[in-house]
Amino acid sequence: MKVMVKTENQSLEAILSSSFFQELGNLLNNESKPTLREIKQQISTPKIDQQLDMLIKEAIVKRQDKRYSLLLPTMQASTSMTYEMVKEKVISYLAALSLEERSIAFNHLYPKNKDYSPFLLDETVPFSYYATISNDLVTITSLATQEDAWTLPHYFQSHLKSAANSLFEPMESLIGDVDPHYYLDQVWTILDKIQQQRRRIRENIFLTSLQQFQLIDYQDRWVVTVPIQTSLTTFGLNHELEEEFSCLSFAEQCMLLGECLQYFGLSQLTVITMLK
């Protein structure tokens, strides 16, 4: 099981990704509701009291009558008729689009700013994970079936968590902890030159990183290999379908998009938006 929580609280993020929380989750998933003394007898870690207080404040753990229980609901594969009906309509809609339009549609569908309560995710269930980096020149967004996916936005998202990830070691060696805004300034310059069909583009770490993340490639000249749109690009779903999709919970929407990614044989996709 995996905890899904929307938070900017780095202290909470650290607790949720720790071995302490994994042990605590296993303990609280049992039918018995342990006391603080019983928790301390089975889990040895500093500052348990403070960590439990934060989990209680964030509605992840419940304390009642001096006993502790896990407050999170478990999200498993949906079997509701509404979910299946919407999924069938979304797949039918996406199937009628070109590959480029489909990537843009996936990116549009993801519920980017939707608030949601914390929940436990059954990791056998298909799910979709969104990551983005942006400045006033360019936005790069990715959707993937894995939280740690080999995409440029997921690299920067992983960096924000300040946790080592062996997946990104090659990129750490190349660009390290470069400032995202400065990085995107350099990326915009490269993309602008490619759009102008400039044959000679000076090689540097920014060009190399874009190539390693498979966003550009050299084919007699440099080309962008993912959908690229401008801030003026418009996209709209069938109004009825968009309304039906928006009625699903945040978790159901992410699950549905995860299933759709699998249906179309995709593990990840990226879209670039040129803002100027």
Secondary structure, DSSP 8 states (H G I E B T S, - for coil): -EEE-----HHHHHHHTSHHHHHHHHHHTSSS--BHHHHHHH---TTHHHHHHHHHHTTSEEEETTEEEE---EE-----HHHHHHHHHHHHHHHTS-HHHHHHHHHHHS-TT-----EEE-TTS---EEEEEE-SSEEEEEEESSSS-SSHHHHHHHHHTT---GGGHHHHHHTTT--HHHHHHHHHHHHHHHHTT-S-----HHHHHHHHTTSEEESSSEEE-S-EEETT------HHHHHHHHTS-HHHHHHHHHHHHHHTT-SEEEEEEE--
